[in-house]
Amino acid sequence: MRLEQLQAFLAIADTGSFQQAARRCGVTQSTISRQIQALEAELGLPLFHRMAQAKLTLAGENFFTRARKICQEWETAKSEIADLLAGKQPELCVAAIHSVCAYYLPPVLHRFCGKYPEVQLRVTALGSDRALKVLKDGLVDLAIVMNNRLFTTTPDMVVEVLYEESIQVLMAANHPLADRDRIPWTELANHPQVVFKDGYGMQRMVQDLFAKEGLPLRAVLELNTPDAFRGVVRQGKTIALLPQSALVEARLDPSLAVRELTPQLPSAQGVNLGPASPQALQMSPTNPWNRQVVIATTSDRLQIPPIAHFWEIVRDIVPQQFSESIRSTPAIIES
């Protein structure tokens, strides 16, 4: 059964004439006749009484409602696809890590809404692994996340690096480690840590790096927002490993201290972690204590104008916003 057969059937039912149906469908009368004969052969019963005016048989009457519904659904589907290509998308869903949502997305959203005011934006703050999972499942249109090549190297994915940032240590201002300018990363194993919850790329990255060096990770609490990390670390002897962009407010808080790590893992010098290792999937290729933040979507979504426009705005604004925030951030100085 083909769509043009159903269209021919409905045209004859509407006009009562094979000849008029042929004119409506833009084909010859013989073509219309062959289409109806093929349809009747497939269904096993005649659909029309062939008289001066074609009339529906009992089978034709039963088939008419179904055929009309199928053709209406086809027209609706074509219209919806045409609307997508024309940029008439009802909503655009974005998943992004917390630091991007807090500091870099507001000007992106403002510019996008100026171009597509009729498109409803839905932005959700998620951990990187979770955000990439919901992107893969089709629940969001774009993800702005910490790169994890385990998720982003599939053939259908389009990924672009927005910026690379260092991982640093957050602690209370009176913490013993605050006396140092740089913290040897092996020293971290001697202190209880607040870590990200499961589903966050940072948790996986830290776990992998500690496992690589055979050192214990003393994780005593799991959190998922920069505010929560600051509040907990401020109260006790715990420390936390956080990306540079999540520490902007902490640097302005006199009750907190932010310190850099020593630039290299003790055993990372000259070691090739390999493309299949968990560490290689999580960290920057240039520094194991750096992370890459990327924008990701699927290739088919980039053909939809609102999604493509949002992508271009993020590429234009977010790297610049990150650079400006780093330049304006107070330097980490020794206490």
N, C-alpha and C positions, 0 to 999 in steps of 0.2 A: 504493500500500500504506500502510495506516494502522496505528497501534499497537493500536487497539481491535480490528482484524481479527485481528492476531496473538494478542491476548489471548483472543479468542473461539475461535480455532483450538485453542489450548493447553487451554482449559477443556473443550472437547468431547473432545479426545484424552485428558484426564485422567479425565473422568466417563463417557465413552461415551454421552453423552446430550445432545441439543440443549436439551432442557428444563432439565436440571440445570445445564448451562453458562449458560443464560440467568439462572437464579437466582443463580449465583455471580457473574456479571458485572453483575447489577442491571439487566438490560434484558429486553424481551419476547423470546419465542422467535422471533417473526417477524424481529425485529431481528438476532438471532444468525444466522438463516438468510440474510438479505440480506448480512450481512458476509462469510459464508463463500462465498456465490455470487460476490460481487465479487472476493474473493481468488482463487478458482478461475479466474475469467475472466481476471484479470491474469496468473496463472501459466500458464494454458493447459491444465491437467490437473485432474481431480477429486482432492480431498484425503481424502474419506471415502466408504466404502461405506455407503449409507443403508439400514440394516437395523434390526431391533429394537434392536440396539446399534450405534452408530456406530463403525466401525473404520477405521483409517488405510489408505489405498491405498498403493501403492508410492511414488507421488509424495509422499503425506502423510508417510510414514516418513522419506523423505529430507529433507523440509522441516522436520520436527519439531525436530531438533537446532538448526538455524539459528534458527528462530523462538524457541525457548526461550533461546538465547544473546542474541538481540536484546532480549528482554524483561528478562532478567537485567541486561544492561548499562544498560537504561533505569532499572531500580530502583536500581542502584548509583549512577548519575548523580544521581538525585533525592535519594538519601541523602546524597551528598557535598555537594550544594548546600544541603540542609537543615542539615548540620553547619556549613557556612560561616555561614549565617544565625544559627545558635545559638552562634557563637563558637568552634566546635570546629575551629580552624585548626591544622594540624600545626606550621607555622613562620611567622615573620614576618621578612622581610628588609629591612634598612635600609642605605642608603648615605649617608655623611655626610663632610663635610670634616674634616681632621685636628684642627683646633682644637675643633670641636664634640665629636668623639669623646673628646678628651683631657680637656676641662674641663666640658662641660655634659650629656653623655649619661648618666654613671653614675647620678645620682639618678632619671633617667627610666626607665632599665632596671630599677632596683630597684623602683620603684613598679609598673611594668607586670608584672613577674614575680609580684608579690604578688596581682595581680588575675587573671592568666592563667598560672599556674605550669606548665600542661601545654603551652603554646605555646613552641616552641624559637625563641629570638631569634638572628638572624644579622646582625651589624653589620660592615660593611666600610668602611674609610677610603678614599675616592676623591676625585680632583679633581672640581670641580663639573660640568664638561662631561661627563666620563665617567659621573658619578653620574646625571645627567639622561638620558643615553643609555640606561643599563641600566634606568632606570625606564620610559622609553618602550618599551623592548623587553620589558617584563614580567618582568625578572629580579630586581627588588626591588619592595617594596610602597610605600616612602616614600624620599624623598631630602631631606636637610638640607644646603643648598648655598648658595653665592654665587649671587644671582639672575642669570639670563641670560634676558631676555625673548624671545630668539630661540627658546628651548626651552619656556618656561613659558606662552606666550600661546595655545597651541592649545586648541580648545574642550573637550577632554576633561580638561584639567589644572585642578587646584585648588591655589592657591598662597596662602600667607600669610606676610607679612614678620614675622620674629622680632625682629631688631634691625638697627641700622645702625652701622657702625664705621669709624673712620678708617684710612687706610693711612699707615704711618710708616716711618722709615728705621732699619735695623739696621746697626751698624758696630762695629769694635773700639774699645775705650775710648781708644786712642792714635791713632785715625784723625784726619786733619786736619779733617774735618767735625765732629768731636765738640766742637770749640771753639764751635760755634754752637748757639744755642737752637732756631732754626728754619732749615731748609734750603730755600733757593730751589730749586724743583724742576728748573729748567733746569741747576742745578749738577750734578745727577745724571748728566748726559751726559758729564761729565769724568772719571767714575770707573767702573772695571769692576764689573759687577753679577753677583750670583748670582740666578737667576730660577727660577720654578717650571717644571716639565716641561710638555710639551704635554698638553692635556686638562684643565688647571687654569684656572679662570676668571681667576685672578690674572695668569697669563702673558698671556692675551689682553687683559686690561684695561690692563696696563702697555704692551704693544706698541702698542695702539690710541692711548693717550695720547701716547706718544712720536711716533708717526707723525703724529698730528694737529698737533703742533707742529713737525714737520720736523726733529726732533733724533735723533741716532744713539743706539741702545740698545746699550751695550757689554756684552752678555751673554757671560760667559766660562764659566759652569757652570750646569747645570740640576739642581735637587734637588726633593724633594717632601715633606719633613717639617721641622717647626720645629727639631728636634734637629740635623738635618744642616745647616740654615742657620746655626745658632749656632756649630757646630763649625768650619765653613769660614770664616765671617766673622771669627771670633776669631783665626784664624791669619794673616791677611794684610791687603791693602789693598782687598779687595772690600767692597761694600755690598749690602744687599738691601732690597727694598720688601716689607713684610709687613703683614698686617692686625693691628689692635690686639690682638685676642684671642690671636694667636699669639706675642705678645711679653711675656706675663706673666712667664715665667721669665727672659727676657733682661734685664728691668729689675732683677732681683735679682742679676744676675751682674756683679761689679765689672770683669770683663775686657771687658764689652760696653757699648755706649751705644745708646740709642734716642732719636731726634730726630723732632720733628714737621716736616711740610712746610709751606711757605707755603700759606695757605688757598685760593688761587685759581690756576688755570693762567693764564699771561700772556695768552693770546688767548681764554680762555673767557668773559671778562666780556661779557655781553650777546649771546653767540653761542648760537643754537639749534642743537643738534647734530642734531635731527630724529629721528623715531621709527625710521627705517630705518638709521641710522648704527651701525656697530659700537660706538662709544663709548656711545651712548644705550642699547644693549642690555646693557651691562656695568656701568655705574656707577650710583651713587645719583642720583636726579633733583635733589637739592639741592646736591651737592658732588661734583665729578669725582674727588676723591681719597677718597671714602667708598665703601663697598660695602654692599649689603644682603644679609643672610643670611635665607633663607626655608625653609619646609618645603613640600614639593610631593608630590602624589600624583595619581591619576586619580579622577574622580568615582565610578566604579563601585566602587573599592576602599574608599571612605569609607562604603559601605553594609555593610561587613563589621565586626562589633563589635570584634574585637581591633585592627584597623587604626584604626578611629575612636577607640578608647580611647587608643592610642599617640599619635595626632595631638593629642588633647586634653591629654594629659600634657605633651607637648613645648610646646604653647602656654602651658601653665600654669607650667612650670618654667624653660625655657631663657631667655626674656627677663629673668626675675628673676635667674637665675644670671649672665647677662651683666652686668646692672646692678651686681650686688654685686661682681663681679670687677673692674669698672672703678673702682668707688668704693674698693676695697681696694688698688688698684695704686698703687705709689709714683709721684708726679708726675715728669714729665720736667723736669729742671732743667738749667740751663746749667753746663757743667763749668768 
